[in-house]
Amino acid sequence: MNEEISKLIALQELDTELAGLDRETEKIRQAFADREQAVSEREALTVQCREKAVKLEQSREAIKAAGEEAAERIKERQIRMMQVQTSREHQALLKEIEDAKRQIRDTEEQMLQVMVEAEAEEKKAVELENLCKGERKLLTEEAAKTEAAVQQIEARRTEVLTRRQQVVQEISASHLARYDKLHKRRKGLAVVRVSGGVCQGCFMVVPPQQFNMVRKGSEICSCPACQRILFYRPDENEPIRPVRPRLEDLYEDDDSEDDELNDE
């Protein structure tokens, strides 16, 4: 196989590994961020429950005050009843007393309901608070593990980058420029294997004559459909049924850019 092709294959493998390492780092960090966000949301809910319990208690005090005011009104009306002269005034005072008693009964029911709700909110807040304390402790431990895992990946990434710099220096400027352009335009896949006469980048059949040239490996060949650089490995060659790709997969950029790659 042409030495330049071998170097391009090595470069593609290194870039593929780098992309995988970046995805793994992002996955680890996102998983930790999601857990931290979940705990923060529960902590916020704890605060909301406590605030709601305080508001309920405040409303209970207001209801209690209204009940006490009704009780005072009853006393005042009872004193006035001993002073009235007419039956009409007496009946009016009785009605006011009954209304005040009914208000007291209503306030007692309301106070009981509010007390039950306030206790429920406080209980919920305590449960959430205890849960959050435990989760925060676990997150502290998880943060150390996450950072260790990321550092391990970064160490490997540094090794791969060092190797990549070495490989890049060994590739001609023209081939490297072509690779970089393809790598950017073809979603990180610039060099692909031909298996069963099919390009493994776009899954289109490579013309027989061009496939033979790829098998020889004496010069750099490109897929006529996606312009990716092709290579062949006998031990990996397995016949694959051609699959017609979607147009957007074949023509990710305009034809002028594809012509530019072909000219190169």
SVG drawing of the C-alpha trace seen along z (x, -y; Angstrom):
<svg xmlns="http://www.w3.org/2000/svg" viewBox="-91 -50 98 62">
<polyline fill="none" stroke="black" stroke-width="0.4" points="0.0,0.0 1.2,-3.5 2.9,-5.0 1.0,-8.3 -2.3,-6.3 -1.1,-4.5 -0.4,-7.8 -3.8,-9.2 -5.4,-6.1 -3.5,-6.5 -4.5,-10.1 -8.2,-9.2 -7.9,-6.6 -6.4,-9.1 -9.0,-11.7 -11.8,-9.1 -10.3,-8.2 -10.1,-11.9 -13.7,-12.4 -14.7,-9.4 -12.7,-10.7 -14.4,-14.1 -17.8,-12.4 -16.9,-10.3 -15.8,-13.4 -18.9,-15.2 -21.0,-12.2 -19.4,-11.9 -19.7,-15.6 -23.3,-15.8 -24.3,-12.9 -22.8,-14.6 -24.4,-17.9 -27.8,-16.2 -27.5,-14.7 -26.5,-18.0 -29.4,-19.7 -31.8,-17.2 -30.5,-17.8 -30.7,-21.5 -34.3,-21.3 -35.2,-19.2 -33.5,-21.8 -35.5,-24.5 -38.6,-22.5 -37.7,-22.2 -37.5,-26.0 -40.9,-26.3 -42.5,-23.8 -41.1,-25.8 -42.3,-29.1 -45.8,-27.6 -45.9,-26.3 -45.0,-29.8 -47.8,-31.4 -50.3,-28.8 -49.4,-29.6 -49.8,-33.3 -53.2,-32.7 -54.1,-30.6 -53.3,-33.5 -55.5,-35.8 -58.3,-33.2 -57.9,-32.9 -58.0,-36.7 -61.3,-36.8 -62.7,-34.1 -61.7,-36.1 -63.3,-39.2 -66.5,-37.3 -66.4,-36.1 -66.0,-39.7 -68.9,-40.7 -71.1,-38.1 -70.3,-39.4 -71.0,-43.0 -74.4,-42.0 -75.4,-40.0 -74.8,-43.1 -76.9,-45.2 -79.7,-42.7 -80.3,-43.5 -80.7,-47.1 -83.0,-46.9 -86.7,-47.9 -88.3,-46.5 -88.8,-43.0 -87.4,-44.1 -84.1,-45.2 -84.0,-42.0 -84.4,-39.8 -81.8,-41.8 -79.3,-41.3 -80.1,-37.5 -79.4,-37.3 -76.1,-39.0 -75.1,-36.7 -76.0,-33.6 -74.0,-34.9 -71.0,-35.5 -71.4,-31.9 -71.5,-30.5 -68.4,-32.5 -66.6,-31.1 -67.5,-27.5 -66.2,-28.3 -63.0,-29.7 -62.4,-26.7 -62.8,-24.4 -60.6,-26.6 -57.9,-26.7 -57.9,-22.9 -57.6,-22.5 -54.8,-25.1 -53.0,-23.4 -53.2,-20.0 -51.8,-21.5 -49.0,-23.4 -47.9,-20.3 -48.0,-18.3 -45.8,-20.9 -43.3,-21.0 -43.2,-17.2 -42.5,-17.2 -39.8,-19.8 -38.1,-17.8 -38.1,-14.6 -36.7,-16.5 -34.1,-18.2 -32.8,-14.8 -32.8,-13.4 -30.9,-16.3 -28.3,-16.1 -27.7,-12.4 -27.5,-13.2 -25.1,-16.1 -22.8,-13.8 -22.9,-11.3 -22.4,-14.1 -19.2,-15.2 -17.9,-11.7 -19.1,-11.5 -17.4,-14.8 -14.0,-13.3 -14.7,-10.1 -15.9,-12.2 -12.8,-14.4 -10.5,-11.3 -12.3,-9.7 -12.0,-13.0 -8.3,-13.3 -7.7,-9.8 -9.4,-10.5 -7.4,-13.8 -4.2,-11.9 -5.1,-9.5 -6.1,-12.5 -2.8,-14.1 -1.0,-11.0 -3.2,-10.8 -2.7,-14.5 1.1,-14.0 0.9,-11.0 -1.3,-13.0 1.2,-15.9 3.9,-13.4 1.7,-11.8 0.7,-15.2 4.3,-16.2 4.8,-13.1 2.0,-13.9 2.4,-16.2 0.8,-19.6 -1.5,-19.0 -2.8,-15.6 -3.2,-17.1 -5.2,-20.0 -7.5,-17.6 -7.9,-15.5 -8.7,-18.5 -11.3,-19.7 -13.0,-16.3 -12.8,-15.8 -14.7,-19.0 -17.3,-18.5 -17.9,-14.8 -18.6,-14.9 -15.2,-13.7 -14.9,-10.8 -12.4,-11.6 -10.7,-8.2 -12.9,-5.1 -12.5,-1.4 -13.9,0.2 -15.6,3.5 -17.2,5.7 -16.7,2.9 -18.7,0.5 -17.6,-2.8 -18.1,-2.5 -18.6,-6.3 -21.6,-6.7 -22.4,-3.1 -22.3,-3.6 -20.7,-1.0 -17.2,-2.1 -16.7,-1.5 -14.8,1.7 -11.8,-0.1 -11.5,-2.5 -12.0,0.4 -9.0,2.2 -6.9,-0.9 -7.9,-1.1 -7.0,2.5 -3.6,1.9 -3.0,-0.9 -0.4,-2.5 -2.1,-5.9 -4.7,-7.8 -8.2,-7.3 -11.4,-9.0 -15.0,-7.8 -16.8,-9.3 -20.0,-9.8 -18.7,-11.4 -15.0,-12.2 -13.8,-10.5 -10.3,-9.0 -10.6,-5.2 -8.4,-2.3 -8.6,1.5 -7.7,4.2 -8.1,7.8 -8.6,9.2 -11.5,6.8 -13.1,7.2 -16.7,8.6 -19.3,8.3 -21.9,5.8 -25.1,5.2 -25.1,1.7 -27.5,-0.7 -28.7,-3.8 -28.0,-6.7 -30.1,-9.7 -29.4,-12.7 -28.4,-14.8 -25.8,-12.3 -24.2,-12.3 -24.4,-16.0 -23.7,-17.7 -22.3,-20.7 -22.8,-22.3 -21.4,-20.8 -18.8,-23.5 -17.1,-22.3 -17.2,-18.7 -15.6,-19.8 -12.9,-21.6 -12.1,-18.3 -12.1,-16.3 -9.7,-18.9 -7.3,-18.3"/>
</svg>
